[in-house]
Amino acid sequence: MSASHSSSSRRDLLRLAAASAASAALPRSAWSSQRLETYSTGEIVENGHHFFGSISRGLADGLERANKSWGRPNAYILGQEAGGAFVGGLRYGEGTMFTRNAGRKRVFWQGPSIGFDAGADGARTMMLVYNLPEVDSIYRRYAGVNGSAYLVGGLGFTALNNQEVVVMPVRAGLGARLGLAIGYLKFTPDSTWNPF
């Protein structure tokens, strides 16, 4: 082996080692700097139809209204939840978050509310997620006014946000709940009874 070939191999090896060390030193957020890809209205409506069944007729209308405000969702959650209130309320849920290019992730949510609100409900819930920068960014608190929900074809829509990220729960379920309340949902990677 010639001396020049040996020194170029060493240089290549040193470059490779330096690149590996530099990438290992990058913060976790840099690894996932690729923006999550979005879902089309047709894809969300099709998945909602499978999830909600015949009641999903209003999903396309609600989704069009949401897309005008926030663009296209780059993640969505399918799950179930239950809640109850008498002035103060609690809500608990669990599901799976789907992303196009970053896989699936199990998520749990819980949160308190307070206001003129009474009743109990259980629901199948699809949550549309807009402007999520990376998968782990879902683990935050999202605040909103539950009374701002609007009804389209038997589905209830509410918008919650934390800075630029918007989560829009779409609910179809059983129960009776009436009123206006403010509150938040906290998303966690594990189940917990603590809503705060």
Buried (B, 14 or more C-beta within 10 A) or exposed (E): EEEEEEEEEEEEEEEEEEEEEEEEEEEEEEEBEEEBEBBEBEBBBBBBBEBBEEBBBBBBBBBEEBBEEBEBBBBBBBBBBBBBBEEEBBBBBBBEBBBEEBEEBEBBBBBBBEBEBBBBBBBBBBBBBBBBBBBBBBBBBBEBBBBEBEEBBBBBBBBBBBEEBBBBBBBBBEEEBEBEBBBBBBBBEEEEEEBE
